[in-house]
Amino acid sequence: MLAFTLVAAVTAATTGALTFREARTGVLQQSQDAVIQQLRAQVGRLAPDVAFPPGQGELGRLAADVARADPSGSWRVLVTYGDLSATSVPGDPFQELTPALRGSVESSMATVFQRVAVDDRTALVVGMSVAFAEAPAKGVYASGIHVFLTVPQTTERAYVDALVTAAERAAVPALTLAVLLALLAARGVLRPVRALRRATRSIAEGHLDTRLAVDGSDELADLSHTFNETAAALEKSVAELRGMEARARRFAADVSHELRTPLAAMSAVTDVLDEDAARLDPDTATAVRLISEETVKLARLVDDLMEISRFDAGAAVPHLDEIDLAESLRRTLDARAWTGPVGADLPAPGALRGLVDPRRLDVVVANLVGNALRHGARPVALRLYEAGEPGGARVAVIEVLDSGPGIPDDVLPHVFERFYKSDAARTRTEGSGLGLAITAENVRLHGGTVRAANRPEGGAVFTVRLPLPADEPPREDQW
């Protein structure tokens, strides 16, 4: 709209300026030609009656006679001959006459003119030499008599001022019309663009059934039609992907569920075999222990798959309870006999309480500590403390640190991905490959964050930040 208005303003100003210049030139040219023609005719009629050489009185009469040619009486005439001069108005200083104009008249037989501004007034000054014809064969010669005429251009200036006023008055409606046209044009262009922006934002928010109304056959209509086709293709592709994902989740859950029954039977059998392994020959005993270990790993993998399937299906719901966080972490270490190999730096009992799901918090801490013991190096440390967030929020920070070589920089962004292997040649791990992914999902359920990093002094550190409930203001007992 601004560009449209600017172009209209420049066009109107340029057109007005050119029109004004041409009109002004025409008005002044017409007035100038009329004055020069009338002056020539008057001098040509009066010059033959002037005695030569003329005296002061003769010059005065000629000046007065030439001035009478204008019925309005606005002409002022100066006649010179050598050192003699006379004006049509006695005592007139004739200040409009410039030395340049006087010199042009004295050096040439042509009629010259000049527009002069004096005291905020504009006048036309015309000068000419009076010539005499001695004989047809000898031509003309200068008589030495010079006639100067000054005519005020009040009427012409009034015409020019009227032109300026008319141009100004015409410019305002023209600009107003330009703004209205710009608004209409901008609305016609921006309305479908805004609709396209809203539709794009709606699709970005997940509303894939969003479509645009297609009106007309211009480029914007083609763009809207293309957008609808793209949105329809995207909706179809996403629906197919979601269906495939849902089927994959259901398949993993079904497989995991179906595996639990035979695994339970296998675990019972391996328990019996483990008891009798001491009485078996060495090769059979080794095979029994291998089967027992792999059965335990398979059972753990099935349990983790069931858990991750619940996260994918959105069926994982935390059961929150306000507990002593330090005491919960101590129970996690005690239950797994990690009190010795893991150094715990925990606050005093009751000093830090949080609203969490105790079972899921136990899984988070057990997975992180177990990961540090398996893949890091001792000593392993577990820390718990309270920290502040921007805006005054409180968080509980759980840190698990080890003294190992740390995590490679190219592996750090992927440590919480499912079944991620930093070494493509490594096909088997002691864990299920889902522990850290389950940890991240459990932390997310609590509205917290978990991050992996390397310490400057060596070793890896996993940091969990869980939001704490805001402190309630003390309440006064009411009796």
N, C-alpha and C positions, 0 to 999 in steps of 0.2 A: 504494500500500500504506500509506504514511504517512497519507494522508487517510482511508482506510478505518479504520485503527487509531485515529486521532484521533476520528473520529465514533463508533466503538464505545466508546472510553473515555469520551467526554463523555456518551453515552447511558447507559452503565452507571453513571457517577457521578451523573448527574441522577436516574435511576431509583432508585438506592440512597438518595440524599439524600431524595427525596420519600417513599419507603417508610419510611425511618428516622424522618422527621419525623412521619408519620402514626402509625407504631407507637408512638413515644415519647409522642405526644399521647394516644393511646388508653390506654397503660399508666398514665400519670400521671392522666388524667381518671378512669379507673376507680378507682384508689386514692384519689383525692381525694373522689370522690362517696361511696365506701364510708365513709371516715372522717367526713365531714360528716354523713351520715345516721346513723351510729352515735352521734356526739356529740350530735346533736339528740335522739335517742331517750333517751339516758342522762340528759341534763339535764332533759328533759321528765318523766322518771320521778322524779328526785330533787328537783326544785325545789319541789314542793308541801310537802315535809317540812322545808324550811329555815325556821327562825324568822326573823321580820322585825321590826325590822332585825337583820341577822346580826352576830354577834361574830366575834372572831378564830378561836375554836375552831370555830364553825359553818362558817366559810369553809374551814378546814383539812379538816374532815370531808367537805365537799362536793367539794373537790379530790381527796381520796383516793378517794372513792366513784366519781367520774367516771373516774379513772385505772384503776380495776379493770375497766372495761368492755372493756379490751384483754387478751385471755388471754396474749399474749406479754409483757406488762409493759413495752412500749416507749413507752407514753403518758406524757407529763409535762404536768401541768395546773397552771394558775395561775388563781386566783379572786380578784377584787378587788371592793371595795365602798368607795367614797369613798377614804379614805387607808389603808384596811385591805387587806391582801393575804395570801394563803396559797398554798403550792405543795404538790403531792402528794409531792415529794421535799424533805425539810427542807434549807434552805440553798441551794436551787437558784436561781441568778441569773437563769435564764430569759432568757439573752442573745439568743435567736433572735427575741424580740418586738421589733419595730421601732416607733418613734414613729408612723409612718404608719398601721400596722395598728391600734395602740391608739386613735389619733384616729378612725379609721373606725368602730371598734366603739362608741366613746362617743357618736358623733354619729348613729348609725343603728341601726335595729333589725334590719338584715339580717345574715346570717352572711357573714363575709368570710374570705378565706384568702390566703396568700402563701407562695411558695417562697423559702427563705432559705438561703444557703451560708455556713457558718461553719467555719473551720479545715478546708477541703477536704471538708466534709461538707454534704450537702443535707438540709433538713428542711422539712416542710409545717407551717405555723403557721395555725391556725384560731381565729377569735375570734367570740363571739356574746354578745348581751345576754339576760339572763333577764327575761321579761315576765310580769306577773300579770294575770289577767282579773278585774276587779272585779265585773262583771255582764254578762250577755249583751248588754244594750242599750248599755252604756257602752264595750264593747270592751276593749282591753288598754292597759296603761301600763307604762313601764320601771320596774323595781325598783331599778336602780342597780347590780345585780350583773352582773359581766362575767366570762365564762369563756374562757380562752385555752388552747389545746391545741397541743403540738408533737409531731410524729411523725417520727422519722428515716426517710428514704426509701432505706434501704440495699438493700432488696429491689428496689425500682423501678430504682435505679441499676444493680444487677447485671443486671436485664433489659435496660436500655439498652446497657450495655457488651457484653452478649451479642449484641445486635442489630448493634452496630458491628463486632464480631469476625466475625459471620456475613456482613455486607456486604463486609468486606475479603476474607474467604476466597472469597466468590462472585465478587468482581471479578477476581481473578487468573485463574481458569479462563475467565471471560468474555473477558478481554483476550487470553488465549492462543488461545482459539477464534477471536476476531476476527482475530488475526494470521494464523492458519492459513487462514481464509477469504479474507483479503486476499491472501495468497500465491497461493492457488489462482486467485482472480479476476485478479490481476495476471499470473500466468503465462498464463491463458487469453487475456488481451488482448495481452500483450507478445510472446508467442511468434510469432503471425503478423506483428506489427509488425516484430520483429527479422528474420524471414524476408523481409519486404518490403524492409527496409533492405539486407540482404545482396544481394537480387536487384537492387535499384537500383544498388548499388555495382558489381555484376558487369556490368550493362549499361553503366555509365559506363566500365568498363575495356575495353569492346569485345565482351563476350560477349553478343551480341544474341539468342542462342537460349535465354537464361535464362527459366525459367517457374516459377510458384508452384503448389503443390498447393492445390486449392480444397476445403475441408472445411466442411460445414454450409451454412446459408442466411442467416446474419446479415450485418450491415453489413461486417464484415471479409472475409467470404467474397465479398461483392459487390465489395469493393475489390480483392481478389486476382484475381477474374475480369476486372475492368476493366484491371488491370495486365497480365494475360496478353494481352488483346486489344490493348492499346497496344504492348506489346513485339513482338507479331506484326506489327502494322502498321508499326512502326519498322523491324523486320528486313527486311520486304518493301521498304520505301522505300529503305533504305540499300543493299540488294542491287541495286535498280534503278539507284540513283545510281552505285554502284561499277561496274556494268556499262556505264553510259553513259560514265563517266569512262575506263574501260579502253578502250572503243571509240574514244573521242576521242583518247586517247594513241596508240593503235595507228594511228588514221587519220593523225595528225600525223606519226608516225614513218614510216609507209608513204609518205605524200606527200613528206616530206623525202628519203627514200631514193630514190624514183622521180625526184625532181627533180635529183638529183646528176648523173645521166648526161647529160641534155640540157644542164644547166648547164656541165658540163665541155666539151661540144662548143661551146656558145655562147661560153665563155671563150676557147677556141682560135680561134674565128672572129673575136672582137673583138680578140684580140691581133694577128691578121693585118691587120685593118682599121685598128687603131691605127698600125701601121707605115706603111700607105699613106695615112693621113689627110692628110699634108702635100701629097700630089699630087692630092687631091680638091678640088672646088669648095667654097667656105666653107660653104654650107648643108649639103651632104652630110657635110663634116668635122665640123660641129657635131652632126649627128644621130648620127654614128659615135661621137663621144666620149660623148654622152648614153647611148647604148646600152651602151657599155663600162662607164660608171660604174654604171648601174642593174644590169648583170649582176654586177658585183663586190658591190653591196649585196645582191642576191638570193642570191648564193652565201654571203655572210656570214650572212644570215637563215636559210638552210637549215642551215648548220653549227650555228647557235645552237639551232634547233629540234631538231635531232638530239641535241644535248647536253642540253637541258632535258627531252627525252623519256626519256633515260637516267636522269635524276634521278627523274622521275615513276614510272618502272618499277622503281626501286630497283636498277638495274643499274650505277649509278656506284659504283665501288670505288676508294678512294685507294691508290696504290702508294707507301707511305711510305719515306722514306730520310732519314738524318741528314745534313743539309747545312749549309753556312755561309749563314745567312739574308741577311747583308749582300751577299755575293758573288752570290747568286741575284737580289736586287733590282737590283744593278748590271748584270747580264746582261740583265735585262728592259728597262732604260732604253737600254742600248747597242744591243740588237737592233732597237729602234724609233726610233733616232736622237733620243732624248729627253734626252740628256745635257745639251744646251744649255738648252732651255726649262724643264727641271725641276731644281730645286736639291735635292740629296740630302744628308741629314744621317744618315749611317750609321756604325755602330761599326766599329772596326778589324777587318780580316780575322781570322776564327777566334774573335772575342770572343763571338759569339752564334750558337749552333748549335741547330737544331730538327729534330724528326722530322716531315717534311711530304712531300707529293707535289709534286715540283718543277714539273711541268707545270701542275698546278692552282694553285699559288702564283703562277706566272707569269701565268696568266689573271686571277687576282684583282687583282694589282698593275696589269697592263696595262689592265683595265677601269676601275679607279678613276682611274688617272692620265689615261687617254684621256678619261674623262668630265669630269675637271677641266679638261683643255685645251679640250674642245669647248664646255662649258657655263659654265665659270668664266672667270676672267681671270688673266693672268700677273702676277706670278710664281707658279708652282706649286711646292710643296715636298713632298718625300717624306722621312719620318722613320721610324727604326727604333730601338727601345730596349726594354729589359727592365723589367718592373714586377712587383710582388707582388700577390697576391690574399689575401683573408681565409683564414686557415688555413695560410698559408705556401706556397701554390702559386705557381709562376712562370709568367708569360705573356710572349710577345713581342708588342709593340704596334707596329703599322704605321699611320702617319697620312699621309693625303694631303690637303693644304691648298691652297686657291686664294685668289685675291684678288678674286673676282667679287662680285656683289650678294648672294650667299647663296641659300638655298632658302626659298621661302615657307613659313610655318608650317603652312598647310593641306596642303602637298605633302609635308612631312617624313615623316609616317607611311606614305606610299605609295611612296617612291622605290625600294623593292626589289620592288615588284609588277610583274608581267609586263605589258608594253605599256601601262603607266600613262602618261597624258598630262596634264600640269598645265593645259594649255590645250585645251579641247574643240575649238577651231577649228583646232588644229594637227594636220594629218593625216599629215605626213611628217616624218621625222627622219633625221639622218645615220646613226645607228646602227640596230640591229635592234629596239631596245626591250626586249631580253632580257639585256643585259650585266650590269646590277646584280642582276637575279634570279639569273643564273648565278653571279655573285660570292657572293651570300648562300648559295647551295646549296653551293658549294665550301668556304666558310668553315665551314658547318655540318658538312660531312663531316670536317673536322679537329677538331671539337668546340669550335670557337671562336665568336665573335660579331662582328658588324659593325654599326656604328651611324653614322647621318648626323646632323650638327648644324651649327649656325651659330656662327661665332666672334664674340666680342664686338667685336673690332676690324674685322670685316667678312670676308666670304667663308665658304665652306663647308668642313667638315672631315669626312672619312670615317675612322673608327677601326676597325681590325681587331685583335682580341685572339685570339692562338693559344696554346694551352697548350704549355708546354715540359716535356720529361721531367724528372723529379725527379733531383736530384744523387745519384749513387751514392756511397756511402762509400768512402774509399780502401781498397784491398785490399793486404795485405802479401804480398810474394812468399814463397812456400813452397819451400823447398829440400829 
